[in-house]
Amino acid sequence: MVGVGILGYGTVGSGVYEVLNVNKDIIKRKTGEEIEVKKVLDLRSFPGEDIESILTHNFEDILNDESINIVAEVMGGVEPAFTYSRLAIEKGKSVVTSNKALVAEKGTELLKLAEKYNVNYFFEASCGGTIPIIRSLNTSLTSDDVQKIEGILNGTTNFILTKMAEEGRDFGEVLKEAQKLGYAEADPTADVEGHDACRKIAILSSVAFGATVDYKDIHTEGITKITREDIQYANKLNCVIKLIAESEKTPSGIAARVAPCLIKRDHPLAAVNNAYNAIFVKGNMSGETMYYGSGAGKLPTAAAVVSDIIDIVKRKGVYEPIDWDVNKNLPVLSPEKSAVKAFIRIGFENKTEAEKAVCDMFGDVKFTVIDGLNNEFAFITNQETEKSVYDKINKLKTASAVKEVFNVIHVEE
């Protein structure tokens, strides 16, 4: 018998409880052990639900229960999740989590502790929902030198952008629908401003490249400035707009960013719609591989948490190192050194003079216009550093023929 304690009985926590109970026979067949939820920690009560019999409001009840071998931390946030995880590990309990904020902020400390106390700290569910990307990077691709990893890592923003593209609706309107459907939180900031995807790409980069990539060093933009007009230009250019998180090795360091991107419709990520996620990995031996699945939701995320529990049970208490050197940090390139192409929308007073001002700044570029959108055009820059692009944009804003710079969106090659 393997005992499990669950920290948090919200969406994911209740899902973990459900997966362990509904699939208990399958899980026993695969592990050779019966896995039982011994206690669940939550501040609330759930009268009438069977969880009441094992519910506790006191973390000490889980910490000091010797029958609990594995703790599933699905609370979210950094505290008290970090303190509870640390204490559980120091007590000799393995910990699994779906908490990307905690792994990005405190993962190195918890991995060090797990090694010290000969237990495991697994976090498959922290990146990409049900997609087994951490396990793939740590096992299936171990013979590869991973060069690049990029993907759609946030189901909320992908749902919003899909609806905007397919139905011609505004960001704010679709956000409200996403909240009603449960795809977006009441406070959607972490999703729509790119913070969630930023933490996920930092975690994936750390595992893929074998050393810590600090999420605070990654340039991050959200989707709140994307408009119906931007979508119209994307359609005319045979592109779609996606929130792309990417990280790539360069001789000078890691080039990483999270930002809305224009990508061609034949790009593998272009067909990833609604709340789905996809992760694209390029290795020096295996070439390009892609991982696709539900990126959010109660049961997909819970299934990933339970997969880590199963992995720990099958290892029978043996510590499993993750290819992440927690004592080494990888430098992330600043915008001054990071190369980009950018899609830029311009409002003008005089079209001919505005085009000349653009060409004077950016060289020979092609201009795109949309029927019905008067006194504006768009263009795509040649590749240059991000700092150079924005320096030129700031100068362009002072040109007399230029009325406004509406938006700037990265272009994915």
C-alpha positions as MATLAB code, in Angstrom:
seq = 'MVGVGILGYGTVGSGVYEVLNVNKDIIKRKTGEEIEVKKVLDLRSFPGEDIESILTHNFEDILNDESINIVAEVMGGVEPAFTYSRLAIEKGKSVVTSNKALVAEKGTELLKLAEKYNVNYFFEASCGGTIPIIRSLNTSLTSDDVQKIEGILNGTTNFILTKMAEEGRDFGEVLKEAQKLGYAEADPTADVEGHDACRKIAILSSVAFGATVDYKDIHTEGITKITREDIQYANKLNCVIKLIAESEKTPSGIAARVAPCLIKRDHPLAAVNNAYNAIFVKGNMSGETMYYGSGAGKLPTAAAVVSDIIDIVKRKGVYEPIDWDVNKNLPVLSPEKSAVKAFIRIGFENKTEAEKAVCDMFGDVKFTVIDGLNNEFAFITNQETEKSVYDKINKLKTASAVKEVFNVIHVEE';
ca = [
       0.000    0.000    0.000;
       1.275    3.455   -0.996;
      -0.301    6.403    0.761;
      -0.824    9.771   -0.936;
      -1.587   13.141    0.583;
      -3.107   15.876   -1.598;
      -2.428   19.532   -0.838;
      -5.374   21.495   -2.213;
      -8.799   20.268   -3.293;
      -9.480   22.746   -6.061;
      -9.792   21.947   -9.748;
      -6.577   19.937  -10.062;
      -6.644   18.447   -6.564;
     -10.144   17.067   -6.999;
      -9.015   15.744  -10.382;
      -6.060   13.899   -8.817;
      -8.430   12.307   -6.299;
     -10.782   11.300   -9.122;
      -8.064    9.819  -11.353;
      -6.586    7.780   -8.481;
     -10.020    6.381   -7.619;
     -11.570    5.866  -11.052;
      -8.416    4.284  -12.515;
      -7.284    2.499   -9.352;
      -7.349   -0.969  -10.937;
      -5.341    0.150  -13.975;
      -2.862    1.956  -11.725;
      -2.465   -1.115   -9.502;
      -1.820   -3.284  -12.556;
       0.876   -0.918  -13.772;
       2.604   -0.378  -10.432;
       1.973   -3.636   -8.627;
       0.830   -1.539   -5.662;
      -2.457   -0.243   -4.357;
      -2.372    3.544   -4.110;
      -4.709    5.175   -1.622;
      -5.389    8.827   -0.854;
      -4.960    9.035    2.909;
      -5.590   12.720    3.512;
      -6.548   15.857    1.614;
      -5.629   19.343    2.845;
      -7.948   22.255    2.176;
      -9.196   25.244    4.153;
     -12.773   24.596    3.051;
     -15.246   21.905    4.010;
     -17.170   19.721    1.546;
     -20.286   18.520    3.329;
     -21.920   15.521    1.726;
     -18.842   14.555   -0.310;
     -16.884   11.390    0.440;
     -13.708   13.489    0.696;
     -14.921   14.730    4.107;
     -13.771   11.518    5.802;
     -10.126   12.183    4.896;
     -10.214   15.989    4.806;
      -7.898   17.981    7.076;
      -7.328   21.677    7.610;
      -3.915   21.092    9.206;
      -0.833   20.344    7.116;
       0.802   18.656   10.126;
      -1.704   15.815    9.757;
      -0.188   14.981    6.370;
       3.394   15.735    7.332;
       3.353   13.455   10.373;
       1.346   10.622    8.840;
       3.892    7.851    8.276;
       1.516    6.012    5.949;
       1.784    8.891    3.440;
       4.746    8.288    1.128;
       3.950   10.790   -1.633;
       2.552   14.320   -1.456;
       0.747   15.883   -4.432;
       1.101   19.665   -4.167;
      -1.624   21.219   -6.314;
      -2.272   24.400   -4.342;
      -0.750   26.925   -6.736;
       1.318   29.952   -5.811;
       4.700   29.990   -4.117;
       3.646   30.085   -0.469;
       2.693   28.088    1.484;
       3.274   25.549   -1.305;
       7.072   25.908   -1.044;
       7.165   25.533    2.731;
       4.873   22.500    2.665;
       6.876   20.883   -0.158;
      10.158   21.532    1.624;
       8.918   20.075    4.909;
       7.488   17.011    3.159;
      10.788   16.322    1.392;
      12.747   16.785    4.617;
      10.359   14.257    6.202;
      11.333   11.721    3.545;
       8.241   12.050    1.342;
       8.429   12.424   -2.430;
       6.540   15.386   -3.866;
       4.801   15.817   -7.222;
       3.352   19.116   -8.408;
       1.463   20.929  -11.144;
       2.607   24.296   -9.789;
       4.647   26.043  -12.487;
       5.043   29.212  -10.393;
       6.671   27.207   -7.614;
       8.917   25.159   -9.912;
      10.108   28.265  -11.773;
      10.776   30.180   -8.551;
      11.950   27.476   -6.130;
      12.530   24.372   -8.243;
      16.304   24.427   -7.828;
      16.017   24.433   -4.025;
      13.485   21.617   -3.974;
      15.500   19.485   -6.397;
      18.576   19.902   -4.204;
      16.589   18.837   -1.158;
      15.120   15.836   -2.965;
      18.607   14.581   -3.787;
      19.789   15.191   -0.222;
      16.908   13.234    1.328;
      16.856   10.543   -1.380;
      13.295   11.225   -2.505;
      11.857   12.512   -5.771;
      10.508   15.904   -6.808;
       8.610   15.548  -10.095;
       6.725   18.256  -11.979;
       5.451   16.824  -15.269;
       2.092   18.585  -14.891;
       3.689   22.032  -14.565;
       4.245   22.373  -18.327;
       1.781   21.557  -21.075;
      -0.971   19.894  -19.060;
      -1.290   16.281  -20.154;
       1.644   16.452  -22.619;
       4.504   14.215  -21.313;
       7.189   16.732  -22.210;
       9.350   16.703  -19.051;
       9.570   12.925  -19.152;
      10.383   13.001  -22.870;
      13.193   15.522  -22.374;
      14.562   13.607  -19.380;
      14.420   10.131  -20.907;
      13.487    9.760  -24.581;
      15.695   12.608  -25.834;
      18.699   12.036  -23.559;
      20.968   11.147  -26.501;
      20.185   14.506  -28.123;
      21.706   17.913  -27.722;
      18.487   19.941  -27.696;
      19.019   23.113  -29.709;
      15.604   24.751  -29.557;
      12.281   24.397  -27.818;
       9.195   26.422  -28.630;
       5.500   26.066  -28.329;
       2.018   27.126  -27.404;
       2.093   26.670  -23.655;
      -1.043   28.421  -22.465;
      -4.497   27.066  -23.269;
      -6.343   30.227  -22.223;
      -4.566   32.539  -24.643;
      -4.709   29.992  -27.438;
      -8.475   29.672  -26.953;
      -8.862   33.460  -27.091;
      -6.717   33.885  -30.206;
      -8.509   31.001  -31.943;
     -11.923   32.539  -31.295;
     -10.729   35.978  -32.403;
      -9.412   34.506  -35.661;
     -12.360   32.258  -36.445;
     -15.191   34.576  -35.381;
     -13.744   38.060  -35.899;
     -14.378   39.059  -32.285;
     -12.533   41.442  -29.973;
     -10.129   40.338  -27.250;
     -12.284   41.588  -24.374;
     -15.409   39.840  -25.618;
     -13.684   36.476  -26.046;
     -11.947   36.804  -22.672;
     -15.347   37.045  -20.974;
     -16.447   33.873  -22.755;
     -13.240   32.100  -21.681;
     -13.965   33.068  -18.077;
     -17.525   31.751  -18.291;
     -16.263   28.444  -19.710;
     -13.622   28.095  -16.998;
     -10.641   28.512  -19.339;
      -9.670   31.841  -17.760;
      -9.502   32.847  -14.108;
     -11.454   35.771  -12.657;
      -8.075   37.535  -12.673;
      -6.599   36.379  -16.011;
      -3.398   38.430  -15.757;
      -0.980   35.503  -15.460;
      -2.360   33.991  -18.669;
      -3.085   36.960  -20.929;
       0.098   38.865  -20.023;
       2.275   35.825  -20.785;
       3.552   35.163  -17.245;
       2.257   31.586  -17.162;
       3.918   30.703  -20.479;
       7.115   32.437  -19.353;
       7.461   30.207  -16.292;
       6.757   27.127  -18.368;
       9.386   27.881  -21.018;
      11.916   28.612  -18.251;
      11.244   25.180  -16.723;
      11.396   23.421  -20.091;
      14.610   25.246  -21.006;
      16.224   24.250  -17.719;
      15.444   20.585  -18.341;
      16.225   20.705  -22.076;
      19.544   22.547  -21.728;
      20.601   20.991  -18.421;
      21.010   24.144  -16.307;
      18.832   26.869  -14.845;
      17.163   29.410  -17.103;
      15.686   32.119  -14.875;
      12.170   33.120  -15.890;
      12.827   36.677  -14.687;
      15.398   37.086  -17.492;
      12.950   36.159  -20.276;
      11.385   38.965  -22.324;
       7.623   38.515  -21.980;
       4.635   40.034  -23.764;
       0.967   39.077  -23.594;
      -1.945   39.156  -26.030;
      -3.977   42.053  -24.625;
      -2.934   44.371  -27.468;
      -3.955   41.987  -30.262;
      -6.907   43.383  -32.235;
      -9.306   42.255  -34.941;
      -7.308   44.416  -37.350;
      -4.122   42.484  -36.551;
      -6.006   39.261  -37.310;
      -7.121   40.684  -40.667;
      -3.521   41.444  -41.649;
      -2.444   37.965  -40.519;
      -5.093   36.390  -42.758;
      -3.958   38.407  -45.779;
      -0.348   37.344  -45.131;
      -1.467   33.682  -44.905;
      -0.501   33.656  -41.239;
      -2.060   33.159  -37.826;
      -1.217   34.861  -34.537;
      -0.203   32.636  -31.623;
       1.370   33.320  -28.239;
       4.709   31.565  -28.722;
       7.156   30.719  -25.968;
      10.575   29.902  -27.362;
      14.104   29.244  -26.208;
      17.155   28.521  -28.342;
      20.841   27.935  -27.766;
      23.191   30.444  -29.375;
      26.975   30.860  -29.040;
      26.340   33.880  -26.791;
      23.665   32.381  -24.554;
      20.003   31.444  -24.550;
      17.691   33.452  -26.812;
      14.320   33.225  -25.082;
      11.063   35.140  -25.266;
       7.317   34.885  -24.858;
       5.333   37.014  -27.286;
       2.491   36.993  -29.811;
       3.913   35.872  -33.142;
       2.832   35.827  -36.750;
       3.418   32.302  -38.032;
       2.760   30.874  -41.488;
      -0.234   28.574  -41.834;
       2.016   25.674  -42.856;
       3.968   25.913  -39.581;
       3.195   22.892  -37.325;
       2.030   25.174  -34.504;
      -0.438   27.076  -36.703;
      -3.016   24.276  -36.567;
      -2.999   24.087  -32.759;
      -6.301   25.660  -31.754;
      -8.626   26.291  -28.817;
      -7.268   25.242  -25.396;
      -4.736   22.800  -26.809;
      -0.985   23.100  -26.323;
       1.879   21.932  -28.502;
       5.617   21.866  -27.947;
       8.159   21.740  -30.753;
      11.654   20.398  -29.939;
      14.701   20.445  -32.192;
      17.614   18.159  -31.364;
      20.940   17.761  -33.101;
      20.321   14.047  -33.726;
      16.568   13.366  -33.686;
      15.760   16.541  -35.604;
      12.313   18.000  -35.046;
       9.693   16.401  -32.801;
       6.357   17.791  -31.675;
       4.187   17.043  -28.650;
       0.467   17.864  -28.623;
      -2.372   17.587  -26.153;
      -4.781   19.261  -23.778;
      -2.937   22.099  -22.128;
      -5.346   22.808  -19.323;
      -8.334   21.446  -17.495;
      -9.073   19.371  -14.434;
      -8.499   15.822  -15.645;
      -5.681   16.345  -18.197;
      -3.555   18.143  -15.595;
      -4.527   15.679  -12.875;
      -3.579   12.765  -15.129;
      -0.080   14.250  -15.489;
       0.202   14.593  -11.703;
      -0.835   10.971  -11.235;
       1.659    9.844  -13.890;
       4.408   11.254  -11.663;
       2.962    9.415   -8.655;
       2.990    6.181  -10.646;
       6.578    6.817  -11.754;
       7.701    7.244   -8.147;
       5.856    4.098   -7.010;
       7.434    2.024   -9.786;
      10.888    3.233   -8.734;
      10.257    1.899   -5.223;
      11.838    4.795   -3.402;
      14.903    5.124   -5.631;
      15.967    8.735   -6.275;
      15.723    9.662   -9.969;
      17.865   12.639  -11.013;
      16.494   15.127  -13.508;
      18.872   16.525  -16.116;
      18.891   20.010  -14.609;
      22.117   21.260  -13.056;
      20.610   23.343  -10.274;
      24.003   24.851   -9.420;
      24.512   26.388  -12.860;
      22.696   29.309  -14.504;
      22.521   29.845  -18.251;
      22.716   33.466  -19.463;
      19.659   34.740  -21.335;
      20.366   37.190  -24.130;
      19.115   40.718  -23.616;
      16.933   42.349  -26.323;
      20.041   44.229  -27.470;
      21.460   40.922  -28.748;
      18.320   38.977  -29.631;
      17.521   38.845  -33.377;
      13.911   39.267  -34.531;
      11.651   40.088  -37.426;
       8.648   42.246  -36.600;
       5.241   42.971  -38.098;
       4.415   46.680  -37.655;
       1.130   48.523  -38.301;
       1.353   52.210  -39.154;
      -1.308   54.896  -39.277;
      -0.362   57.737  -41.636;
      -1.183   61.305  -42.582;
       0.416   60.944  -46.008;
       0.886   57.433  -47.414;
       3.758   58.190  -49.794;
       5.738   60.106  -47.196;
       5.006   57.498  -44.519;
       6.271   54.692  -46.781;
       9.410   56.703  -47.484;
       9.977   57.249  -43.756;
       9.635   53.502  -43.164;
      12.071   52.622  -45.952;
      14.543   55.199  -44.675;
      14.452   53.488  -41.293;
      14.028   49.795  -42.181;
      15.300   49.478  -45.741;
      13.416   47.834  -48.576;
      10.229   46.278  -47.156;
       6.877   45.247  -48.629;
       3.722   47.062  -47.574;
       0.359   45.380  -46.927;
      -3.020   47.125  -46.908;
      -6.466   45.865  -45.914;
      -9.680   46.947  -47.636;
     -11.754   48.990  -45.231;
      -8.852   49.926  -42.979;
      -8.191   53.463  -44.154;
      -5.056   55.516  -43.586;
      -2.916   52.645  -42.413;
      -0.634   49.911  -43.708;
       1.628   47.211  -42.305;
       5.054   45.815  -43.117;
       7.503   43.178  -41.886;
      11.039   44.205  -41.020;
      14.203   42.456  -42.044;
      15.916   40.526  -39.255;
      17.723   42.712  -36.718;
      18.046   42.989  -32.960;
      14.949   43.701  -30.930;
      16.531   46.851  -29.533;
      17.277   48.099  -33.048;
      13.646   47.527  -34.106;
      12.251   49.495  -31.182;
      14.815   52.270  -31.523;
      13.696   52.721  -35.145;
      10.035   52.594  -34.152;
      10.603   55.382  -31.641;
      12.215   57.488  -34.360;
       9.414   56.614  -36.770;
       6.856   57.964  -34.299;
       8.420   61.412  -34.677;
       8.071   61.443  -38.481;
       5.503   64.017  -39.570;
       3.820   61.624  -42.028;
       3.320   58.938  -39.381;
       0.209   59.395  -37.275;
       0.491   56.320  -35.056;
       2.257   52.982  -34.586;
      -0.676   50.699  -33.817;
       1.046   47.453  -32.963;
       4.283   45.485  -33.158;
       4.171   41.665  -33.360;
       7.070   39.248  -33.660;
       7.324   37.147  -36.810;
       8.242   33.478  -36.439;
      10.273   32.060  -39.316;
];
